[in-house]
Amino acid sequence: MTKIIARSADTSDDLALLALGNTLGARGSSMQALTAAADYSGPGALEVPQFEREIVDLIRRTSVALDRTEHVPATGHPHRYFEQIAIAQASSNDPRNLAATASGPTRVERAAFIKATVAQSNLSLFDRDVTEQQGQFETLQAKDVEDIITAIIVLRAHMYWNGTDTSLLVPTTLQWVGALEQITQQATIPSGSSIIDGLKTMVATMMANVTFKPKPTAIYMNPLLIDKIEKEAKASHIELKTMNVTVGVSVKAIATQAGDLPLIPDPYMPTDSTGKYGFANPGSGLNNYYAAIVTEDMIEIAYIGKGTNGKPRIFQLGLTGNLAGQFVGVQFDALICKGYSYAHAVVAVVGT
């Protein structure tokens, strides 16, 4: 630690300045730094540093998957619903000797426990007074409160695919059960094989189901995988169509047995170098690039919070012991992929 000595006219003040200098030095600052605030000082000129009011901020604050997923009020904790997985069975009969066997539909109870996502920021009374006196407190406070909401959105966007829980009904962690964990219909496209053909085949397999009638509406994947698909299309002279997924956002699409499906880039879609979600290890030097083929109206986020419409809430709590104000953001909800074994599918594309 560097000791900082500043001389004053009064010897008694030297000790106080010395203690202040040592304290600042311990915090990574110095008295020299305090006295070197001017950019330039000279005859007829005194230039002091000024900063732009706008803070450079390109933090990701939205998620296409969250925006496109319907938010519905939960029925309780847990959220419950019924799923019909079979209908009455018919049989062929002699028209003059009818002998039907009684049967009926099969319905299964489903449930999912609600999870909590929180974020907090404490605003120091002193720092609030300083920035308020500088005329920028309102702007900074609004930004900091917005960042609390952003923190909740970012974590939920990550959990949408990567949530660490493994069971909707018997929770094992405090996170969501990610979509990649819920969806059980899977396929793997080996390294070197056509990605486009593999995706089209998986969609055709879904559409060939004689028991259920899925209607895939989108394919979510990491932007790196979309880049691989576009390069493959270019090399094979395949023209990919363009579709609008949100206002002002256009993406590529591929023609499938379910129609043209948009390839929606989602940076929160993981890329793994080890086997996860039931897929095999991709091998040395390779990765699993996941693509989720989903029927979007069969995915929902069940939330608790009357009047919130599934949005995070901000609470301003009382002052802490050091007079810092507490702002806490809270969201109660859970991701549910209905028809997890037939309405959706996950494809692992093995590649470098």
Protein Blocks (a to p, Z undefined) as FASTA:
>chain_A
ZZdddddfblklmmmmmmmmmmmmmnopafklmmmmbfbdcehiacdddddfbdcdfbdf
bdfklmmpccdddfbjcddddddfbdcddddddfklccdddddddddddddddddddddd
dddfklmmmmmmnopmmmmmmmmmmmmmmmmmmmmmmmmmmocbfbfklcfbfbdcdfkl
mpmcdcdddehiafklmmmmmmmmmmmpmkbccddfbdcddfklmmmmmmmmmmnopacd
dddfbghiacdddddfkbpadddddfklccdfbdeehiacebghiacdddddddfklgcc
ddedehklopacdddddddfkopacdddddddddddehklmmpccdddddZZ
